[in-house]
């Protein structure tokens, strides 16, 4: 119906939340990763795939 599976939708929500948390600048990348249900390494890969930059670059 929306062009993506339920799993893809949930992943997109988690990554969007990670983006918001990193944009606020209050937490380290590892803390954000664990808060949205990723390990830091997996967040980095998924984040770069979705947004084109790494979470660390987002924090700058």
PyMOL commands that set and color helices and strands:
alter all, ss='L'
color gray80, all
select helices_A, chain A and resi 6-24+29-35+40-51+55-59
alter helices_A, ss='H'
color red, helices_A
deselect
rebuild
show_as cartoon
